Amino acid sequence: MSWVPCSMPPPAVTEAEVAALAQARFGLAVAVRPLTGERDRNFHLRAADGAEYVLKVIHPAEDPAVSDFQSRALLHGGGGRHPAGAAPASAALGRGAGGAVAPPRPARLPRAGAGLPARPPAAPAAPGPAQRAAVGATLARLDLALRAFRHPAEDHALMWDIQHALRLRPLVAQLPGAEDRALAGAVLERFATHALPVLPGLRRQVIHNDFNPHNILADAARDDVVAGIIDFGDMVRAPLVQDRPRRPPTRWRRRATRWKARRSSPPPSTASARWRRRRSPSWPT
């Protein structure tokens, strides 16, 4: 997702307004059910013929150029269907030209997409080889589909764009613990020393930029078949290597859970040193 101030609530829109909007903007007569969302308002739509859709009412604080970037990137994949593989679950069928859903509210743009017979994949302690291969192949097909796509807003400022990680340096001082501040500062320093100098020479294109298990949908019956990809809100033009699947090793997740549980009593210095080594990214040396 692109950056929107956290203090701004999701756009206010009723189910009746969504049904009217779907009919007016997309020609869909549907029953509406609200879905969860972090910043935008999302709705499940079901037509009389059983066809299912998702409609997103975009947060009014989002730059319209960024919204257009995301919609056109979805359309670039051939109506959302990528070659030989999965479709984005929010593949754009069309988009409104702007304007308020009901004055005098701020302007909110809708985006609708065809639904998929899919579900979130199970979360085993360690994914099997077939599931890992399916996830990697799906990301490769997505990146191939986006390889030639360009848009004026592709370089928009994004808090989660790691090629600009040094923008976070002023925030390190806000971390409450001295050890956390030291760790974050060391990671950013290593990034500046080892990664930043090589970034300009890496292959660049528009990437998903948030390809993780929470943004993948599995086939209705099989976890090792990827049926869809969701959440294209962090898309940006960046080094292709930045788009690798994100799933921390199981042992890191377990250690992170234990670490959070004992934050009130810092670990011994030896254990703390081991923790720092394990948490530090393996930047090239």
C-alpha positions in Angstrom: 0.0 0.0 0.0 1.2 3.5 -0.7 1.7 5.9 2.2 -1.4 7.5 3.7 -1.3 9.2 7.2 -2.4 6.6 9.8 -4.6 9.2 11.5 -6.9 9.3 8.5 -9.7 6.7 8.8 -10.9 4.6 5.8 -13.4 6.3 3.6 -16.9 6.3 4.8 -19.2 4.5 2.4 -22.3 2.3 2.9 -23.2 -1.0 1.3 -26.1 0.7 -0.4 -23.8 3.2 -1.9 -21.4 0.5 -3.0 -24.2 -1.4 -4.8 -25.3 1.8 -6.6 -21.6 2.6 -7.5 -21.1 -0.9 -8.9 -24.2 -0.5 -11.0 -23.3 3.0 -12.2 -19.5 2.6 -12.8 -19.2 -1.1 -13.8 -22.7 -2.2 -14.8 -22.9 -4.8 -12.1 -26.2 -5.5 -10.2 -24.9 -7.2 -7.0 -25.3 -8.1 -3.4 -22.7 -6.4 -1.2 -20.8 -7.7 1.8 -18.0 -5.7 3.5 -14.5 -7.0 3.8 -11.6 -6.0 6.0 -9.0 -3.5 5.0 -6.2 -1.5 6.5 -6.7 1.8 4.7 -9.2 1.4 1.8 -12.7 0.1 2.1 -13.2 -3.3 0.4 -16.4 -5.1 -0.5 -17.3 -8.6 -1.8 -19.9 -8.4 -4.6 -22.0 -11.3 -5.8 -24.1 -10.9 -9.0 -27.3 -12.7 -9.8 -25.5 -15.2 -12.0 -23.2 -16.2 -9.2 -20.2 -14.2 -10.5 -18.1 -12.8 -7.6 -16.1 -9.5 -7.5 -14.2 -7.4 -5.2 -14.7 -3.6 -5.1 -12.2 -1.3 -3.4 -13.0 2.3 -2.5 -9.6 3.9 -2.5 -8.6 6.2 0.4 -9.1 9.9 -0.7 -5.6 10.8 0.7 -4.0 8.5 -1.9 -2.4 10.4 -4.8 -4.7 9.8 -7.9 -1.6 9.3 -10.0 -0.6 6.4 -7.8 -4.1 4.9 -7.9 -3.9 5.2 -11.7 -0.5 3.5 -11.7 -1.8 0.5 -9.8 -5.0 0.2 -11.9 -3.0 0.4 -15.2 -0.5 -2.1 -14.0 -3.3 -4.6 -13.3 -4.8 -4.0 -16.7 -1.4 -4.3 -18.3 -1.4 -8.0 -17.4 -4.2 -8.6 -20.0 -7.2 -7.9 -17.8 -5.2 -9.2 -14.8 -4.5 -12.6 -16.3 -0.8 -13.2 -16.5 0.8 -15.5 -19.0 0.6 -19.2 -18.0 -0.4 -18.5 -14.4 -2.2 -16.8 -11.6 -4.3 -13.7 -11.9 -4.4 -10.8 -9.4 -7.5 -11.2 -7.3 -8.1 -7.5 -7.7 -7.6 -7.4 -11.5 -9.1 -4.1 -12.6 -12.2 -4.3 -14.8 -12.4 -0.6 -15.0 -12.2 2.5 -12.9 -14.4 5.5 -12.1 -13.3 8.9 -13.3 -13.3 10.3 -9.8 -15.8 12.4 -7.9 -17.5 11.9 -4.6 -19.7 8.9 -3.9 -22.0 11.2 -2.1 -21.3 15.0 -1.7 -19.8 16.7 0.3 -17.4 13.9 1.1 -13.9 13.8 -0.3 -13.5 12.3 -3.8 -12.9 8.5 -3.7 -12.0 6.4 -6.6 -13.4 2.8 -6.9 -11.6 -0.2 -8.4 -13.4 -3.5 -9.1 -12.0 -6.9 -10.0 -13.2 -10.4 -10.7 -13.2 -12.8 -7.7 -11.4 -16.1 -7.7 -12.3 -19.5 -6.2 -9.4 -19.3 -3.9 -8.4 -19.0 -0.2 -5.4 -18.0 1.9 -2.8 -20.8 1.9 -2.3 -22.9 5.1 0.7 -21.8 7.2 2.8 -24.9 7.8 5.9 -24.6 10.0 7.9 -25.2 6.9 6.4 -25.0 3.4 7.1 -28.0 1.2 9.2 -28.0 -2.0 6.1 -27.9 -4.3 4.6 -24.9 -2.5 7.9 -23.0 -2.6 8.3 -23.8 -6.3 4.7 -22.6 -7.0 5.2 -19.4 -5.2 8.5 -18.7 -6.9 7.2 -19.5 -10.3 4.1 -17.3 -9.8 6.3 -14.3 -8.8 8.5 -14.9 -11.8 5.4 -14.9 -14.1 4.2 -11.7 -12.5 7.5 -9.9 -13.0 7.7 -11.0 -16.6 4.2 -9.6 -17.1 5.2 -6.3 -15.6 8.7 -6.1 -17.3 7.7 -3.7 -20.0 5.2 -1.7 -18.0 5.9 2.0 -17.4 4.0 4.8 -15.7 4.7 8.4 -14.7 4.0 7.5 -11.0 6.2 4.4 -10.9 8.9 6.2 -8.8 6.5 7.5 -6.2 7.8 7.9 -2.7 6.9 4.7 -0.7 7.8 4.1 3.0 8.3 0.4 2.3 10.6 0.8 -0.7 13.9 -0.6 0.7 16.0 1.0 -2.0 15.4 4.2 -0.1 15.9 2.6 3.4 18.2 5.5 4.5 15.2 7.7 4.7 14.5 5.9 7.9 17.7 7.1 9.6 15.9 10.1 11.3 13.4 7.7 12.8 16.0 5.5 14.5 16.2 7.9 17.4 12.5 7.3 18.1 13.1 3.6 19.0 12.6 3.2 22.8 15.5 0.9 23.5 19.2 1.6 23.2 19.9 -1.9 21.8 17.2 -1.5 19.2 18.6 1.9 18.2 22.0 0.4 17.8 20.8 -2.5 15.8 18.7 -0.4 13.4 21.6 2.1 13.0 24.0 -0.8 12.2 21.7 -2.3 9.7 21.2 1.0 7.9 25.0 1.6 7.9 25.7 -1.8 6.3 23.0 -1.0 3.8 24.7 2.3 2.9 28.1 0.7 2.7 27.4 -2.6 0.9 24.0 -2.4 -0.9 23.5 1.2 -1.9 26.6 1.4 -4.2 25.5 -1.5 -6.3 21.8 -0.7 -6.7 22.2 1.6 -9.7 23.7 -1.3 -11.7 20.8 -3.8 -11.0 18.0 -4.6 -13.4 15.0 -2.4 -12.6 11.3 -2.7 -13.4 7.9 -2.3 -11.8 7.5 -4.9 -9.1 4.8 -6.0 -6.6 7.1 -5.2 -3.7 5.1 -7.0 -1.0 5.0 -10.6 -2.2 4.5 -12.6 1.0 2.2 -15.4 2.2 -0.5 -12.9 3.3 -0.8 -11.6 -0.3 -1.1 -15.0 -2.0 -4.2 -17.0 -2.6 -4.1 -20.8 -3.0 -6.3 -23.0 -5.1 -9.5 -24.0 -3.4 -8.2 -27.6 -3.0 -4.4 -27.5 -3.1 -1.9 -25.3 -1.2 0.8 -26.0 -3.8 -1.2 -24.3 -6.6 -1.2 -20.5 -6.4 -4.5 -19.1 -7.7 -4.1 -15.4 -7.2 -2.1 -12.5 -5.9 -3.5 -9.6 -3.9 -2.5 -6.2 -2.5 -0.7 -4.3 -5.3 -0.6 -1.2 -3.2 3.1 -1.2 -2.7 4.0 -1.4 -6.3 7.0 0.7 -7.4 9.9 0.7 -9.9 12.9 -0.8 -8.2 15.6 -3.4 -8.6 14.0 -6.7 -9.6 15.9 -8.6 -6.8 13.9 -6.5 -4.3 10.8 -8.5 -5.4 11.9 -11.8 -3.9 9.3 -13.7 -1.9 9.3 -12.6 1.8 9.0 -15.4 4.4 11.5 -15.2 7.3 12.9 -18.6 8.4 10.8 -20.4 11.0 13.5 -20.2 13.6 13.5 -16.3 13.2 9.8 -16.1 13.7 10.0 -18.3 16.8 12.9 -16.3 18.3 11.1 -13.1 17.5 8.0 -14.3 19.4 10.1 -15.3 22.4 12.0 -11.9 22.2 8.8 -9.9 22.3 7.6 -12.0 25.3 10.6 -11.1 27.4 11.2 -7.5 26.4 10.6 -6.4 30.0 13.8 -8.2 31.1 16.7 -7.9 28.6 18.5 -11.1 27.8 22.1 -11.7 29.0 24.8 -10.0 26.9 25.9 -13.3 25.2 22.4 -14.2 24.1 21.9 -10.6 23.0 24.9 -10.8 20.8 23.8 -14.0 19.2 20.4 -12.4 18.6 21.9 -9.4 16.9 23.9 -11.7 14.6 20.9 -13.7 13.6 18.7 -10.7 13.0 21.2 -8.7 11.0 20.6 -9.1 7.2 23.2 -11.0 5.3 24.5 -8.0 3.2 27.3 -8.8 0.8 30.7 -8.2 2.3 
